[in-house]
Amino acid sequence: MKLSAFIGVAAAIAVPSAVAAQQTAPTTVEPLIPAASTVLDISAEGKATRPADLATIRAGVVSQGTSAGAALSDNAARMARVLAALKRAGIAPRDIATADVSLSPQYRYTDGQPPAITGYQATNSVAVKFRDVAKAGPILDALVAQGANQIDGPSLSVAEPDAALDEARGDALKRARARADLYARAAGLRVARIVSINETGQDAGGPNPPVLYARAMAADARTAIQPGEKDITVTLAVRFLLQ
């Protein structure tokens, strides 16, 4: 009985000791943002410029026929000539991809009567990448001569944007820091450090919205594609600590 009482007393003494040890152990760490400091959030866009060196054009054939078979047959023959012209121009197979194949009935509408099928329309188009933009115009002319009657583009872009993106990131951070220094001086403070950097958006010089290509009717007309330059941008959200 005495032994049991002794164990109970020992346990009662030990538990408060453990609780005391837990209470005296550190339970917090130094806050990320000191209470006496000021936080400043800046959004900045950086930019790099590169020549557009990749043109993507959609070329196809639209055929009409009194029957589905006739429309498809005519379409296939014309498309074969278009693909052969691309091959002769040296366009690699990896740069030619089918974009759309469709067959649809054409209707005649008369008041008070159900629509009547008058024929069929077949469409076949391919997306073509031109890695030598200067050759895109003459090849377009050759495609039209071989039966292509539906062409959209070009969509101009930058083929290898990684280095330009990194340049834009550095430019964005430089702009953010300059703006933070301006705010800090105006407030009588200084920039102590960067707390966080978050990339919120980028434009890698991707394709611009395609435009309809129309070939001039003059016999000596030639299509010219002017690549120009593309702006490659990165947007950063940077948090600064001011003191």
PyMOL commands that set and color helices and strands:
alter all, ss='L'
color gray80, all
select helices_A, chain A and resi 2-24+68-88+93-95+133-145+162-186
alter helices_A, ss='H'
color red, helices_A
select strands_A, chain A and resi 38-51+54-65+96-108+116-130+150-157+191-203+229-242
alter strands_A, ss='S'
color yellow, strands_A
deselect
rebuild
show_as cartoon
